[in-house]
Amino acid sequence: MLLAYARPETETHNSAGMKLEQQIEVMRAAVERGQTVARLHTGDPSIYGATLEQMRALDRLGIGYSIIPGVTSAFAAAAALGLEFTVPGDTQTVMFTRLAGRTPVPDTENLRSLAAHRSSMAIFLSAGMTGRVVEELQAAGYAADTPVAVVFRASWPDQRILRGTLADIAAQVDAAEVTHHALIIVSPALKTETRQESAPDSHLYGTAFNETDRAPTTAIITLTRNGTATGLRLHEHLPNSVVYAPARFVDDSAPDSIIPCTTSVRQTLQSAFQEHQALVCIMASGIVMRDLGPLLRSKHTDPAVLVLDEQGQNVISLLSGHKGGANALARQVARLLDSHAVLTTASDVQGLPALDLLGQDEGWRLAPHSRMTAVIGALVNGEAVGVLQEGGDESWLTDPPPNLTRYPDLDSLRESGPQAAVIITPRTVAPDSHPNAIVYHPPALVVGVGCNRGTPATEIESAIEQTLSEAGLSRHSIAAIATIEDKADEVGLLAACERQQWPLRIFSRTEIAAIEHVPTPSAWAKKALGVPGVAEPAAMLAAKSDTLLVEKRKFPNVTVAVAVVSSQ
């Protein structure tokens, strides 16, 4: 069906009658001619897709490739059946397996053993041996009335669904003459009971994991008369704050931002915790911890919580000191009350940079393999910490502590062997580059793009990502995409930027034409648009740089160039 969307000039080959060697030869010859090859598989190539042999052959030839996942027939079959493989209370596991045929199955993965788990199973390449499947399942203890489904050519126009039990499914399959292109589904989810009102709901629909939509306000919560007086004094000077105070301490003429409370302090605290981005609690810290304890989840999601004595003499940052901003708020409140901020995070006590907040306002992205706890521990314990910074604001290094040393490149940092490392770079960094490192990707790259009219978003995204990958650059450091005004309405480019949340910079022909010393000028662009190129000068303009990090890469319908945002 997908071939119907191919361009008229597309060269097609039916692989059904071709040996592997013939298929690889067609691919090799096409690549040598500068063509793009799409090897189309049914289903998902990662499951019984016979792709490993093709990858090995292409690797030997030095031909690069990308694997684009499809929808496996198991999921298409589940959709056809109106089935969820993972049913609360019954199973949370799905197995993809097959009977042994021309391709053997390891002894440890025989169907009888796997069936003992009673999880959902999608049994591939076995429809012609349905009788054997039934025997194996019954040998594993499945009853004759166990529900089974067979889905032939899932998601295709001639799709067929056979529903039955172990007692009759083999006869149904034989009568329908189904021998290939079918899946056998065995799952507790096929039981009719799973659709009944009494069946358990997923935790997704409970309240424990609901996202909390907190207002950008600070709740000042008081408990005593003196504490309320302090809270009202703070409220006068603290922007975006509201006061929750016992009703007996609130005048009838109080404004709406002062809320009289008649419920317990526990209920007040817990409600405020869910509704506000910060809490200033003027009461004993023990009360706060006991009442908020059941709601605490993570420093990444909990609001900032401060505790003050009723005179406001000491302002304690209690929860979410860095991520939630409690330390910064404690300093602010202490200044407003002319009192003392009490911070217990080691980096703040020692006047060290808060590594978990670096680049927060500039959009730095923290790599998932970063070891933040280990690096912060090394910094506060006085151990050697190496820094490599190749982009982004460097003001945090204005007055570095003595145990923090800067290096010009990753090799130098590795050779020195500090206990921990802070790496700020638009480049990709392998997880094993340093055993204890945090890696930030600042938005330091501008990608210039030119494309033919009608180029789809996926092709543009693929060209950008391939260019960055081959240059060892991180897609998380893209600051913007840049192009010429003639592409301002290009549907594929606009869709790619919207989908990836890339800002798009548009430059006029006049601006593009003014760029001198374009590394690889385009004769076509000069003739058609009167400019020396599109991708390269657009990238240089947006980055305010007269050089490129990656010169123009040409793809069938896309050109890509990369520049580094100038620090000047």
C-alpha positions as CSV (number, residue, x, y, z in Angstrom):
1,M,0.0,0.0,0.0
2,L,2.8,2.4,0.8
3,L,4.2,1.9,-2.7
4,A,1.2,3.8,-4.1
5,Y,2.7,7.0,-2.6
6,A,6.0,6.6,-4.3
7,R,7.0,9.1,-6.9
8,P,6.5,8.0,-10.6
9,E,10.2,7.8,-11.2
10,T,10.9,5.6,-8.2
11,E,12.7,2.4,-9.1
12,T,11.0,-0.6,-7.3
13,H,12.1,-4.2,-6.7
14,N,10.0,-7.0,-5.3
15,S,12.2,-8.7,-2.8
16,A,10.0,-11.8,-2.5
17,G,12.0,-13.6,-5.2
18,M,15.4,-12.2,-4.5
19,K,18.2,-13.7,-2.4
20,L,19.9,-11.6,0.2
21,E,23.0,-11.1,-2.0
22,Q,20.8,-9.8,-4.8
23,Q,19.0,-7.4,-2.5
24,I,22.3,-6.0,-1.1
25,E,23.7,-5.6,-4.7
26,V,20.7,-3.5,-5.6
27,M,21.2,-1.3,-2.5
28,R,25.0,-1.0,-3.2
29,A,24.5,0.0,-6.8
30,A,21.8,2.6,-5.9
31,V,24.0,4.2,-3.2
32,E,26.9,4.5,-5.7
33,R,24.5,6.3,-8.0
34,G,23.7,8.7,-5.2
35,Q,20.2,7.4,-4.7
36,T,18.3,6.9,-1.5
37,V,17.2,3.4,-0.8
38,A,14.1,2.5,1.2
39,R,13.9,-1.2,2.1
40,L,10.3,-1.7,2.9
41,H,9.3,-4.4,5.4
42,T,5.9,-5.4,6.6
43,G,5.3,-5.0,10.3
44,D,8.1,-3.9,12.5
45,P,11.7,-4.7,11.3
46,S,12.9,-5.4,14.9
47,I,10.6,-8.4,15.4
48,Y,11.2,-11.4,13.2
49,G,12.1,-8.9,10.6
50,A,15.2,-10.6,9.1
51,T,17.1,-7.3,9.3
52,L,20.2,-8.4,11.1
53,E,21.6,-10.1,8.0
54,Q,21.0,-7.0,5.9
55,M,22.7,-4.8,8.5
56,R,25.8,-7.1,8.6
57,A,26.1,-6.9,4.8
58,L,25.7,-3.1,4.7
59,D,28.2,-2.7,7.5
60,R,30.8,-4.7,5.6
61,L,30.2,-2.4,2.6
62,G,30.5,0.7,4.7
63,I,27.0,1.8,3.8
64,G,25.1,3.8,6.4
65,Y,21.5,3.2,7.2
66,S,18.6,4.2,9.5
67,I,15.9,1.9,10.8
68,I,12.5,3.4,10.9
69,P,10.2,1.3,13.1
70,G,6.8,0.2,11.9
71,V,3.8,-1.0,13.8
72,T,4.3,-4.6,14.7
73,S,1.5,-6.9,13.8
74,A,1.1,-7.8,17.5
75,F,0.0,-4.2,18.3
76,A,-2.1,-4.0,15.1
77,A,-3.8,-7.3,16.2
78,A,-4.4,-5.9,19.7
79,A,-6.0,-2.8,18.1
80,A,-8.2,-5.0,15.9
81,L,-9.3,-7.1,18.9
82,G,-9.9,-4.0,21.1
83,L,-7.4,-5.4,23.5
84,E,-5.0,-4.1,26.1
85,F,-2.3,-6.6,26.7
86,T,-1.5,-5.4,30.2
87,V,-4.5,-5.8,32.5
88,P,-4.3,-4.6,36.1
89,G,-4.5,-7.6,38.4
90,D,-4.0,-10.1,35.7
91,T,-0.8,-9.4,33.8
92,Q,1.7,-6.7,33.2
93,T,3.9,-8.6,30.8
94,V,3.8,-9.2,27.1
95,M,5.8,-12.0,25.4
96,F,6.5,-12.2,21.6
97,T,7.5,-15.7,20.7
98,R,7.0,-18.5,18.2
99,L,7.1,-22.3,17.8
100,A,10.2,-23.9,16.5
101,G,10.1,-24.5,12.7
102,R,12.8,-24.0,10.1
103,T,14.3,-21.5,12.6
104,P,15.0,-23.2,15.9
105,V,13.9,-21.8,19.3
106,P,16.3,-22.1,22.3
107,D,15.2,-24.8,24.8
108,T,14.9,-22.2,27.5
109,E,12.3,-20.4,25.4
110,N,10.0,-23.3,24.5
111,L,6.3,-22.3,24.4
112,R,5.4,-24.6,27.2
113,S,7.8,-23.0,29.6
114,L,6.9,-19.4,28.6
115,A,3.2,-20.2,28.9
116,A,3.6,-21.1,32.6
117,H,3.9,-17.3,33.3
118,R,0.3,-16.8,32.3
119,S,1.2,-13.4,30.8
120,S,-0.1,-12.1,27.4
121,M,1.5,-13.8,24.5
122,A,1.7,-12.9,20.8
123,I,2.7,-16.1,19.0
124,F,4.2,-15.3,15.6
125,L,4.9,-17.6,12.6
126,S,2.9,-20.5,14.0
127,A,-0.6,-20.3,12.5
128,G,0.2,-23.3,10.3
129,M,0.9,-25.2,13.5
130,T,-2.0,-24.1,15.6
131,G,-2.6,-27.7,16.8
132,R,0.8,-27.9,18.2
133,V,0.4,-24.5,19.9
134,V,-2.8,-25.8,21.6
135,E,-0.9,-28.9,22.8
136,E,1.9,-26.9,24.3
137,L,-0.5,-24.5,26.1
138,Q,-2.6,-27.3,27.5
139,A,0.6,-29.1,28.6
140,A,1.5,-25.9,30.5
141,G,-1.9,-26.1,32.4
142,Y,-4.2,-24.0,30.3
143,A,-7.8,-25.1,30.5
144,A,-9.7,-26.1,27.3
145,D,-12.0,-23.1,27.7
146,T,-9.1,-20.6,27.7
147,P,-10.0,-17.8,25.2
148,V,-7.7,-17.5,22.1
149,A,-7.8,-15.2,19.1
150,V,-6.1,-15.6,15.7
151,V,-5.7,-12.4,13.6
152,F,-5.0,-12.8,9.9
153,R,-3.2,-9.9,8.1
154,A,-3.8,-7.5,10.9
155,S,-4.6,-3.9,9.8
156,W,-4.8,-4.9,6.1
157,P,-8.1,-4.6,4.1
158,D,-8.5,-8.4,4.1
159,Q,-8.0,-8.7,7.8
160,R,-9.8,-11.6,9.5
161,I,-10.3,-12.3,13.2
162,L,-11.0,-15.8,14.6
163,R,-12.1,-16.0,18.2
164,G,-12.4,-19.2,20.2
165,T,-11.0,-21.3,22.9
166,L,-8.2,-23.9,23.1
167,A,-10.9,-26.5,22.4
168,D,-12.0,-25.2,19.0
169,I,-9.4,-22.6,17.7
170,A,-7.4,-25.2,15.7
171,A,-10.5,-26.4,13.9
172,Q,-11.5,-22.7,13.1
173,V,-8.0,-22.0,11.7
174,D,-8.1,-25.1,9.5
175,A,-11.6,-24.3,8.2
176,A,-10.5,-20.8,7.4
177,E,-7.4,-22.2,5.6
178,V,-5.2,-19.7,7.5
179,T,-1.6,-20.9,7.4
180,H,0.5,-17.7,7.1
181,H,0.4,-14.0,7.9
182,A,-1.5,-14.6,11.2
183,L,-0.9,-14.1,14.9
184,I,-2.1,-16.3,17.7
185,I,-3.0,-14.2,20.8
186,V,-3.3,-15.8,24.2
187,S,-3.9,-13.4,27.0
188,P,-5.9,-12.9,30.2
189,A,-7.1,-9.7,28.5
190,L,-9.3,-11.9,26.2
191,K,-11.5,-12.8,29.2
192,T,-14.9,-11.2,29.1
193,E,-14.5,-10.3,32.8
194,T,-11.9,-7.7,32.0
195,R,-14.6,-5.5,30.4
196,Q,-16.9,-5.7,33.4
197,E,-17.4,-2.8,35.7
198,S,-16.0,-4.7,38.6
199,A,-12.6,-5.1,36.9
200,P,-9.8,-3.0,38.6
201,D,-8.8,0.3,37.1
202,S,-5.2,1.3,36.2
203,H,-3.4,3.6,38.6
204,L,-3.4,6.0,35.7
205,Y,-6.9,6.9,36.6
206,G,-6.3,7.2,40.3
207,T,-5.4,10.5,42.0
208,A,-2.0,9.5,43.4
209,F,-0.1,10.3,40.2
210,N,-2.2,13.3,38.9
211,E,0.0,16.1,37.7
212,T,-0.2,19.1,40.0
213,D,-0.9,22.4,38.3
214,R,0.5,24.8,40.8
215,A,-0.1,28.6,40.6
216,P,3.0,30.8,40.4
217,T,2.3,32.1,43.9
218,T,3.7,31.9,47.4
219,A,1.4,30.8,50.3
220,I,2.3,32.2,53.7
221,I,0.7,29.9,56.3
222,T,0.5,31.0,59.9
223,L,-0.6,29.3,63.1
224,T,-0.4,31.8,66.0
225,R,-1.3,35.4,66.6
226,N,2.4,36.5,66.5
227,G,3.0,34.3,63.5
228,T,0.1,35.9,61.7
229,A,1.5,39.4,62.4
230,T,4.8,38.3,60.9
231,G,3.1,36.7,57.9
232,L,1.1,39.9,57.2
233,R,4.2,42.0,57.4
234,L,5.9,39.7,54.9
235,H,2.9,39.7,52.6
236,E,3.0,43.5,52.2
237,H,6.5,43.2,50.5
238,L,6.5,39.7,48.9
239,P,5.0,39.8,45.4
240,N,2.4,37.2,44.3
241,S,1.8,36.0,47.9
242,V,-1.3,35.0,49.8
243,V,-1.8,34.5,53.5
244,Y,-3.6,31.6,55.1
245,A,-4.3,32.4,58.8
246,P,-6.6,31.2,61.5
247,A,-9.9,33.0,61.1
248,R,-9.9,34.4,64.6
249,F,-6.7,36.4,63.7
250,V,-8.1,37.9,60.4
251,D,-10.2,41.1,60.3
252,D,-13.5,41.1,58.4
253,S,-12.1,43.9,56.2
254,A,-9.1,41.9,55.1
255,P,-8.4,41.8,51.3
256,D,-9.0,38.6,49.3
257,S,-5.3,37.8,49.4
258,I,-5.6,37.1,53.2
259,I,-7.6,33.9,53.6
260,P,-9.2,33.0,56.9
261,C,-8.9,29.3,57.7
262,T,-11.3,27.3,59.8
263,T,-9.9,23.9,58.8
264,S,-7.0,22.1,60.5
265,V,-3.5,23.2,59.8
266,R,-2.8,19.8,58.2
267,Q,-5.5,20.4,55.7
268,T,-4.4,23.9,55.0
269,L,-0.8,22.9,54.5
270,Q,-1.7,20.0,52.2
271,S,-4.0,22.1,50.1
272,A,-1.5,24.8,49.7
273,F,1.2,22.3,48.8
274,Q,-0.9,21.2,45.8
275,E,-1.9,24.7,44.8
276,H,1.2,27.0,45.1
277,Q,4.8,26.9,43.8
278,A,6.1,27.9,47.2
279,L,5.1,27.7,50.9
280,V,6.3,29.9,53.7
281,C,5.2,28.2,56.9
282,I,5.4,30.3,60.1
283,M,5.3,27.5,62.6
284,A,7.5,24.6,64.0
285,S,9.3,22.6,61.4
286,G,8.1,19.4,63.0
287,I,4.5,20.3,62.2
288,V,5.4,21.0,58.6
289,M,7.3,17.8,58.0
290,R,4.7,15.5,59.7
291,D,1.8,17.1,57.7
292,L,3.5,17.3,54.3
293,G,5.4,14.0,54.6
294,P,2.7,11.9,52.8
295,L,2.8,14.3,49.8
296,L,6.5,14.5,49.2
297,R,7.6,13.0,45.8
298,S,10.8,14.4,44.5
299,K,13.0,17.5,44.6
300,H,12.2,17.8,40.9
301,T,8.4,18.2,41.5
302,D,7.8,19.3,45.1
303,P,7.3,23.1,45.7
304,A,9.7,25.2,47.7
305,V,9.0,25.0,51.4
306,L,10.4,27.5,54.0
307,V,9.9,27.5,57.8
308,L,10.0,30.6,59.9
309,D,9.8,31.2,63.6
310,E,6.9,33.4,64.6
311,Q,9.1,36.4,65.0
312,G,10.6,35.8,61.5
313,Q,14.2,35.9,62.9
314,N,15.3,32.7,61.1
315,V,14.2,31.7,57.6
316,I,14.9,28.0,57.0
317,S,15.0,26.5,53.5
318,L,13.3,23.1,54.2
319,L,12.4,21.5,50.9
320,S,13.5,21.9,47.2
321,G,16.3,24.2,47.9
322,H,17.8,24.3,44.4
323,K,15.3,22.9,41.9
324,G,12.2,24.4,43.6
325,G,14.0,27.7,44.5
326,A,13.6,27.5,48.3
327,N,17.2,28.7,48.9
328,A,16.7,31.8,46.7
329,L,13.3,32.5,48.3
330,A,14.8,32.1,51.8
331,R,17.4,34.8,51.0
332,Q,14.6,37.0,49.6
333,V,12.4,36.6,52.7
334,A,15.4,37.2,55.0
335,R,16.1,40.5,53.2
336,L,12.5,41.6,53.5
337,L,12.3,40.8,57.2
338,D,15.8,41.9,58.0
339,S,16.5,38.5,59.4
340,H,18.8,35.4,58.8
341,A,18.5,32.8,56.0
342,V,19.4,29.3,57.1
343,L,20.5,27.1,54.2
344,T,21.7,23.6,54.8
345,T,22.6,22.5,51.2
346,A,26.4,22.1,51.3
347,S,27.1,24.0,48.1
348,D,25.3,27.1,49.4
349,V,26.9,26.9,52.8
350,Q,30.4,26.9,51.1
351,G,29.5,29.5,48.5
352,L,29.9,27.0,45.7
353,P,28.1,27.0,42.4
354,A,24.8,25.2,42.3
355,L,25.6,22.6,39.6
356,D,22.0,21.4,39.3
357,L,20.9,24.9,38.4
358,L,23.5,25.7,35.7
359,G,22.0,27.2,32.6
360,Q,18.5,26.9,34.0
361,D,17.5,30.3,32.6
362,E,19.4,29.8,29.3
363,G,17.7,26.4,28.4
364,W,20.7,24.1,29.0
365,R,19.6,20.4,28.7
366,L,21.0,17.9,31.1
367,A,22.1,14.6,29.5
368,P,20.2,11.6,31.0
369,H,23.4,9.7,31.9
370,S,24.7,12.6,34.1
371,R,25.7,11.7,37.7
372,M,24.7,14.9,39.5
373,T,24.9,13.5,43.0
374,A,28.4,12.2,42.6
375,V,29.7,15.4,41.0
376,I,28.1,17.7,43.6
377,G,29.5,15.4,46.3
378,A,33.0,15.8,44.9
379,L,32.7,19.6,44.6
380,V,31.5,20.1,48.2
381,N,34.1,17.6,49.6
382,G,37.0,19.5,48.0
383,E,37.9,16.8,45.5
384,A,39.2,17.7,42.1
385,V,36.5,18.6,39.6
386,G,37.3,19.2,36.0
387,V,35.4,21.6,33.8
388,L,35.1,21.6,30.0
389,Q,32.8,24.4,28.7
390,E,32.3,24.8,24.9
391,G,29.3,27.1,24.9
392,G,26.8,28.9,27.0
393,D,27.1,31.5,29.7
394,E,30.4,31.3,31.6
395,S,29.6,33.7,34.4
396,W,29.3,30.8,36.9
397,L,33.1,30.4,36.5
398,T,33.9,34.0,37.5
399,D,35.2,33.1,40.9
400,P,35.7,29.3,40.9
401,P,36.6,27.3,44.0
402,P,40.2,26.0,44.2
403,N,39.2,22.4,43.5
404,L,37.6,23.3,40.2
405,T,39.9,23.3,37.2
406,R,39.1,24.2,33.6
407,Y,40.4,22.2,30.6
408,P,40.5,23.1,26.9
409,D,39.2,19.8,25.6
410,L,37.9,16.4,26.6
411,D,41.2,14.6,26.1
412,S,43.0,16.9,28.5
413,L,40.3,16.5,31.1
414,R,40.5,12.7,30.8
415,E,44.3,12.7,31.0
416,S,44.2,14.8,34.1
417,G,41.8,12.3,35.8
418,P,39.8,14.5,38.2
419,Q,37.4,12.8,40.6
420,A,34.5,14.4,38.8
421,A,33.7,16.5,35.7
422,V,31.3,19.2,34.5
423,I,31.0,19.1,30.7
424,I,29.1,21.9,28.9
425,T,29.1,21.3,25.2
426,P,27.0,21.1,22.1
427,R,28.8,17.9,21.2
428,T,27.6,14.4,22.1
429,V,29.4,12.9,25.0
430,A,29.5,9.1,25.5
431,P,28.3,7.9,29.0
432,D,31.8,6.3,29.5
433,S,33.7,9.5,28.8
434,H,34.2,10.0,32.6
435,P,32.9,7.8,35.4
436,N,31.5,10.8,37.4
437,A,30.3,13.5,35.1
438,I,27.4,15.8,34.4
439,V,26.9,16.8,30.8
440,Y,24.9,19.9,29.8
441,H,24.0,20.8,26.2
442,P,23.5,24.5,25.9
443,P,21.5,25.9,22.9
444,A,24.6,26.8,20.9
445,L,23.9,25.6,17.4
446,V,22.1,27.2,14.5
447,V,21.2,24.8,11.7
448,G,20.8,26.4,8.3
449,V,18.3,24.6,6.1
450,G,17.4,24.7,2.4
451,C,14.9,22.4,0.8
452,N,13.0,21.6,-2.3
453,R,9.4,22.6,-2.5
454,G,7.1,19.9,-0.9
455,T,9.8,18.2,1.1
456,P,8.1,16.4,4.0
457,A,8.9,17.2,7.6
458,T,10.3,13.7,8.3
459,E,12.9,14.1,5.5
460,I,14.0,17.5,6.8
461,E,14.3,16.2,10.4
462,S,16.2,13.1,9.2
463,A,18.7,15.3,7.2
464,I,19.3,17.5,10.3
465,E,19.7,14.7,12.7
466,Q,22.0,12.8,10.3
467,T,24.2,15.9,9.9
468,L,24.5,16.4,13.6
469,S,25.1,12.8,14.4
470,E,27.9,12.4,11.9
471,A,29.5,15.6,13.2
472,G,29.2,14.4,16.8
473,L,26.8,17.1,17.8
474,S,23.8,16.9,20.1
475,R,20.3,17.7,18.7
476,H,19.6,19.1,22.2
477,S,21.9,22.0,21.5
478,I,19.9,23.3,18.6
479,A,19.1,27.0,19.3
480,A,17.3,27.7,16.0
481,I,16.7,26.6,12.5
482,A,17.5,29.3,9.8
483,T,16.5,29.7,6.2
484,I,15.6,32.2,3.5
485,E,12.3,34.1,3.1
486,D,11.4,31.9,0.1
487,K,11.0,29.0,2.5
488,A,8.9,30.9,5.1
489,D,5.8,29.1,4.0
490,E,7.3,25.6,3.4
491,V,4.9,23.2,5.0
492,G,7.4,20.5,5.8
493,L,9.9,22.9,7.4
494,L,7.3,24.6,9.5
495,A,5.9,21.2,10.6
496,A,9.4,19.9,11.5
497,C,10.1,23.0,13.6
498,E,6.8,22.9,15.4
499,R,7.1,19.2,16.1
500,Q,10.6,19.5,17.5
501,Q,10.0,22.9,19.1
502,W,12.9,24.5,17.1
503,P,12.6,28.3,16.7
504,L,12.7,29.2,13.0
505,R,14.7,32.3,11.9
506,I,13.8,33.7,8.5
507,F,16.2,36.0,6.5
508,S,15.5,38.1,3.4
509,R,17.3,37.6,0.1
510,T,19.0,40.9,0.7
511,E,20.4,39.7,4.1
512,I,21.5,36.4,2.7
513,A,23.1,38.0,-0.4
514,A,25.2,40.3,1.9
515,I,27.0,37.4,3.5
516,E,30.6,37.2,2.1
517,H,32.9,34.2,1.9
518,V,30.2,31.5,1.9
519,P,32.3,28.3,2.0
520,T,30.4,26.3,-0.7
521,P,28.4,28.7,-2.9
522,S,25.4,27.3,-4.8
523,A,25.2,28.1,-8.5
524,W,21.5,27.1,-8.4
525,A,20.7,29.5,-5.5
526,K,22.6,32.3,-7.3
527,K,20.6,31.8,-10.5
528,A,17.2,31.2,-9.0
529,L,17.3,33.5,-5.9
530,G,20.2,35.8,-6.5
531,V,22.0,34.6,-3.3
532,P,25.2,32.6,-2.8
533,G,23.4,29.8,-1.0
534,V,20.7,29.2,1.6
535,A,21.8,26.8,4.4
536,E,25.3,28.2,4.9
537,P,24.6,31.9,4.9
538,A,21.4,31.5,6.9
539,A,23.3,29.6,9.6
540,M,26.0,32.2,9.7
541,L,23.5,35.0,9.9
542,A,21.5,33.5,12.7
543,A,24.6,32.6,14.7
544,K,26.2,36.0,14.0
545,S,29.3,34.1,13.0
546,D,31.5,34.3,9.9
547,T,32.5,30.7,10.1
548,L,30.7,27.3,10.0
549,L,31.1,24.3,12.3
550,V,29.7,22.0,9.6
551,E,29.7,23.1,6.0
552,K,26.8,22.3,3.7
553,R,25.6,18.7,3.6
554,K,23.6,17.8,0.5
555,F,20.7,15.4,0.7
556,P,18.3,14.5,-2.1
557,N,15.9,17.3,-1.2
558,V,17.6,19.1,1.7
559,T,20.8,21.0,2.4
560,V,22.0,21.5,6.0
561,A,24.8,23.6,7.5
562,V,25.7,24.2,11.1
563,A,27.2,27.3,12.9
564,V,28.0,27.9,16.5
565,V,26.2,30.9,18.2
566,S,28.8,33.7,18.6
567,S,29.6,34.5,22.3
568,Q,30.2,38.1,21.4
